[in-house]
């Protein structure tokens, strides 16, 4: 039986919006919940990057468009975006550790939006997600990218778990 639920679908289809609406409904019902979501950062109508926003309201950069065309060997990049792994870990890891440390009597729902290429530059994040999936006290509601290109190990691991249900959202809009 599935204990964790993940949404997948093309970019811009509404996965994060759905996660935010579910989060609001759960909070208003006093369900113990924590986690994070990602949000586009726009300037002058153009996407400049993404921020991580915790459910407690803390915010920090996940990535920004690089104005420098040269690539440093230490930079983590996804397309035109440079990923700020340190900022991501600073915001997200304490949330995931806090959720994971509750006893079974304090079961929580953890929102993880999303587990994608940018987030997977963090080995500590990968380890924290695996621990949450293996633990018994947390239910994960998350998002993962639709399969495209080279498979992402953790994403494929999540898809193949017996305790995970993956729902594909919005494909009809994408193909119209």
N, C-alpha and C positions, 0 to 999 in steps of 0.2 A: 504494500500500500504506500502511496506517495505521501511523504511528509513535507517535502520542499517543493515549491512551485517557481518555475522560471518562465518568463515571457521572452519570445524571440520574434524577430521580424526585421524588415528593412529599416534603415535609418529614417528618422522623421515621421514614423508611422503612428507614434503616440504611446510608446511603451512607458516612457518616463511620466507622461501625463496620467496614464492609468495607475502607475505605482503611487503617484502623489495623491490621487483621489482615494485609493484604497487605504493609504496611510492616514489620511484625514478621517476616514470612516472608522478605522480601528482606534485611533486616538480618542475620538469622540465617544467610543464605546468603552473606554478605559482599558483597552487591551494593552498589556505591556509590549512596547515596540521601541526599537531603536534602529539605527542604520544611517544610510546616506543615499543621496541621489546626485546625478550630474546634471548640470544646467549649462546651456549655451551662454556664451558671453558675446554680446554684439556691440559694435561701435559703428555709428553711422549706417545702420542697417546691414552691416557685414559681420559674419561670424569671425571673431578674433580668437576664440578658444573655448575652453570648458572650465567650469568651476566644480568643485566638490562641495556639497552642502549637507551637513549632518542634520538629523532630525531635531537636534537641540538648537539648530540655527547657526552653527559655526560654518564659515565659508573660507575657501582658499583655492588657489589655482591648481587645476589638474594639467592643463596645457594651454599654450598660446601659439599663435602663428609666429613663425620665426621670420624676422626681417633680414636675417643673414643667410645667404645661400650656401655658405660653406658649412660643413658639418664637422663638429668636434667628435672625436671618437667616444667621448664620455656622454654625449647627448643621447637621450632616448627620443626617437622621433617616430611619428606615425604620419606619413604624408607631409603636409606642410606644418604640422604641429610639433612643438618641442614639449615633451612631457616633464612636469615638475614632480619627480618621484618623491623627493624629500617632503614637499608640501602635502602631497597625497598621503604618504605614510603618517605624517604628523597628525593629520585630521582623522583618518580612517582607522588606523590600527588601535588606538585607545577605545574607539567605539566597539570594534569587533571583539576585542579582549574583554571589555566590560559585559557585553551580551553573553559571551561564551562562558563567563565565570559564574553565572547564576546556577543555583541548584535545580534539580528537576522540578521542585515545587515552585520555582520561579521561572517557569518556561516563558520565553519571549519570542516574539517574531522579529527577525532581523531583515531589514530592507537593504539589498545590495544592488544598486543601479549604477553601474553595470559591471559585469566581468568581461572586459574586452581587451583589445590590444594595449591600450594605454595603461590600464590598471595592472596588466600582467607583466609590466616591467618591474614590479615590486615582488621580490621573492618572499618577503615577509607577509604580504597580502595573500599570496598563493597559499602559504602555509596556514594562515589564519582561516581562510575559507575552507581548506581541507579539514582543519580541526573542527570547525562548526558543522560541516557535513557529517563528520564521524561522531560527534557528540550527540547526546540524547535530549538535551534541554532546550534546543533552539530550533525554530522553524524558519527557513529562509524563504523570503519572497524576493526574487531577483530578476534581472534581465541579462540575457546573453545575446551576442550577435548572431545573425543568421549565417549559416555556413557559407563561406566565400573565400576562395584562395586557399592558402596554407592553413590546415586545421590548427586551432589553438588547443594545446594539450589539456589544460584545466577545463575548458569549455566542453571538449569532447568527453572528458571524464565525467562531468556533470550530466551531460546528455545520456550517458550509458548507465547511470546509477538506477537501481531498482526503486529507490526511495525518492525519486525526482519525477515530477510531471512537467513537461515542457509544452507550453501553448504557443502556437504561432499566431501572431496578430496582424491584421490589416493587409493581408496579401491581395485581397480583391482591389483595394485602392491602388496598390503598387502596380498592378498589372493592367489597370484600365487606361 
